């Protein structure tokens, strides 16, 4: 079981040699908020509060949340699988190029399919399997981008860009944001050689996410808005363009919300939701797994998330009703929706509704559920209610909550 948020907060505060009062002043939150979290009277906090606390402590948000515990982040030696990913993303200096992972040359079509399948593993939270496959895919894509004619090199560069973007996403999930930014920087360089005008904006969205995890909210906002403006000017007439633009708009809205400007974020989300309706009248991308996640359902899921994070549980539950998940909604997004619905029910005192949502999550995404500290926080809060609802014990045992 992962460390409780309150215990993590105590440990980090003491490492920073801060009193509760000093941390509250630095973070611009109430001392009562710090005390409740440290005394486990509250198992979670709104995201703006968590961002404020991490800024006050001088640590990344992932350090405070431990989200998710995919690999050890305690200073222990990294596992060989992660080392292999590092070597693939940042090859050894002054060494000859790595050999392809197989003797036969990989066709652009096969390489593209392998990258798409790897993204599917990511959205299923199969991080162990992904760490095994990704180094070989990156190596093959890097080789493909360096040989053949101009078109073949461009196709290889496109595959390399998406593979390195995936490396960035995986690193963020493992709490390694510096590795993520290294991977994403190389991904944008590959995108410049790919001839795909939408690839760099997609990767820029990932960079904005990494900035969000580092509390660089202003950097994240400016990057997402700038990239969205560029896509809107030139590529809004295709479904891929709308999806990339919409994903960037959602990213900017999230940064505004985490900075405390919920009204502006909500307005941008409403604009994005209207734009998502246009996709139903457009031909779908050739392989949607390689294009930004954006649809009516994804926008609504993000709106639910922001409402929960800003202590608006009734609004979140209202937004969640009637969501029709599109067939291309990744499992990771379905996970967030169910977690946020459970959080909203918990915040309104509906323990039965919260457990029902958690039971649904356990059925559809047990791996993702184990990767989220929010699930543990929810179970902790539910156990502290006057009456424990049926089914809570089984969920607690599944998550390893004593």
NORUR-V517291 format. One record per pair of residues at least 6 apart in sequence whose ideal C-beta (glycine too) atoms are under 7 Angstrom apart, sorted by the first residue. I is the first residue (numbers start at 0). GAP is how many residues later the second one is. Records with the same first field share a line. If there is no record, write none. Layout:
I=GAP + GAP
This chain:
0=375 + 398 + 399 + 400
1=64 + 67 + 371 + 374
2=63
3=36 + 376
4=32 + 38 + 39 + 372
5=31 + 32 + 33 + 34
7=56 + 58
8=28 + 29 + 44
9=28
11=45 + 47 + 52
12=10 + 44
15=41 + 42
19=11 + 14 + 15
20=10
22=11 + 33 + 34
23=6 + 7 + 10
25=30
26=25 + 26 + 28 + 29
27=24
28=20 + 23 + 24
32=12 + 16
35=6
36=8
42=334 + 335 + 337 + 338
43=330 + 333 + 337
45=263 + 264 + 265
46=211 + 262
47=210 + 212 + 262
49=11 + 14 + 15
50=10 + 164 + 207
52=11
53=6 + 7 + 10 + 161
54=160
56=7
59=117 + 153 + 154 + 155
60=152 + 154
61=113 + 115 + 151
64=308
65=7 + 307
66=305 + 306
67=105 + 303 + 304 + 305
69=57 + 103 + 104 + 301
70=7 + 8 + 11 + 103
72=102
80=47 + 50 + 51
81=49 + 92
83=51
84=46 + 49 + 50 + 82 + 85
85=93
86=48
87=46 + 47 + 50 + 51
88=49 + 75 + 78 + 90 + 93 + 94 + 97
89=92
90=7
97=41
99=39 + 40 + 43
100=35 + 38 + 39
105=34 + 38
107=36 + 44 + 47 + 48 + 51
110=29 + 30 + 33 + 48
111=47
113=23
114=22 + 44 + 47 + 48 + 175
115=171 + 173 + 174
117=12 + 15 + 16 + 19 + 48
118=47 + 170 + 171
119=169
120=8 + 9
121=8 + 44 + 47 + 48
122=207 + 208 + 209
123=207 + 243
124=207 + 242 + 243 + 246
125=241
126=43 + 46
129=40
133=29 + 32 + 33 + 36
136=26
137=25 + 26 + 29
140=15 + 18 + 19 + 22
141=18
143=12 + 15
144=8 + 11 + 12 + 15 + 45 + 48
145=7
153=39 + 40 + 41
156=33 + 36 + 37
157=36 + 38 + 41
159=30
160=26 + 29 + 30 + 33 + 38 + 42
161=128
163=19 + 22 + 23 + 26
164=19 + 22 + 37 + 38 + 41
166=16
167=12 + 15 + 16 + 19 + 38 + 42
168=37
170=6 + 8 + 9 + 12
171=8 + 37 + 38 + 41
176=33 + 36 + 37
179=30
180=26 + 29
183=19 + 22 + 23 + 26
186=16
187=12 + 15
190=8 + 9 + 12
191=8
196=38
197=33 + 37 + 42 + 43 + 46
200=26 + 29 + 30 + 43 + 47
201=42 + 90
203=19 + 23
204=19 + 22 + 42 + 43 + 46 + 87
206=16
207=12 + 15 + 16 + 43 + 47
208=42
210=8 + 9 + 12
211=8 + 42 + 43 + 46
216=38 + 41 + 42
219=35
220=31 + 34 + 35
223=24 + 27 + 28 + 31
224=27
226=21
227=17 + 20 + 21 + 24
230=10 + 13 + 14 + 17
231=13
234=6
235=6 + 9
237=44
238=40 + 43 + 44 + 45 + 46
239=45 + 51
241=33 + 36 + 37 + 40
242=48 + 49 + 51
243=47 + 48
245=26 + 29 + 30 + 48
246=45 + 46 + 47
248=19 + 22 + 23
249=19 + 22 + 49 + 52
251=16
252=12 + 15 + 16
253=11 + 48 + 52
255=8 + 9 + 12
256=8 + 49 + 53
261=48
264=41
268=30 + 33 + 34
271=27
272=23 + 26 + 27
275=18 + 19 + 20 + 23
276=19
278=16
284=6
287=40
292=37 + 40
294=31 + 33 + 34
296=26 + 27 + 28 + 29 + 32
297=31 + 35
299=19 + 23
300=32 + 35 + 36
302=16
303=12 + 15 + 16 + 33 + 36
304=31 + 35
306=8 + 9 + 12
307=8 + 32 + 35 + 36
312=31 + 34 + 35
313=34
315=24 + 28
316=24 + 27
319=17 + 21
324=9
330=34 + 37
331=36
333=30 + 31
334=26 + 30 + 33 + 34
337=19 + 22 + 23
338=22 + 33 + 35 + 36
340=16
341=12 + 15 + 16 + 36
342=31 + 35
344=8 + 9 + 12
345=8 + 32 + 35 + 36
350=31 + 34 + 38
351=37
353=24 + 28
354=27 + 34 + 36 + 37 + 40
357=17 + 20 + 37
358=32 + 36
360=8
361=7 + 33 + 36
368=6
369=29
374=24
375=23 + 25
378=13 + 16 + 17 + 20 + 22
379=21
381=6 + 10
382=9 + 13
